[in-house]
Amino acid sequence: MTKHSGGKVGKAGKILSSKNTSNSAKSKAGKTLKNHQDKKH
């Protein structure tokens, strides 16, 4: 997977890769990344 840095997608990636993030934040970040992949890749 391409590494994204900066912007909404990069932030979502950081949230997902962080170990001490709440599950609700992770699911939101996961949705953001999924939407991005569907649109851009």
C-alpha positions in Angstrom: 0.0 0.0 0.0 1.2 3.5 -0.8 2.2 5.6 2.1 0.1 8.7 2.4 1.4 11.6 4.4 -0.5 14.8 5.3 -4.2 15.6 4.8 -7.2 13.7 5.9 -6.0 10.3 4.5 -2.6 10.6 6.1 -4.1 11.4 9.4 -6.5 8.5 9.1 -3.5 6.2 8.4 -1.7 7.4 11.5 -4.8 6.8 13.7 -5.1 3.3 12.3 -1.5 2.5 12.8 -1.5 3.9 16.4 -1.8 1.3 19.1 -3.5 3.5 21.7 -6.5 4.7 19.7 -10.1 4.1 20.6 -12.1 1.7 18.4 -14.6 4.4 17.4 -11.8 6.6 16.1 -10.3 3.6 14.3 -13.5 2.7 12.6 -14.0 6.3 11.5 -10.4 6.4 10.2 -11.0 3.1 8.4 -14.0 4.5 6.6 -12.0 7.6 5.6 -9.3 5.4 4.1 -11.8 3.1 2.4 -13.6 6.0 0.8 -10.4 7.4 -0.4 -9.3 4.1 -1.9 -12.6 3.6 -3.7 -12.4 7.1 -5.2 -8.7 7.5 -6.0 -7.2 4.0 -6.6 
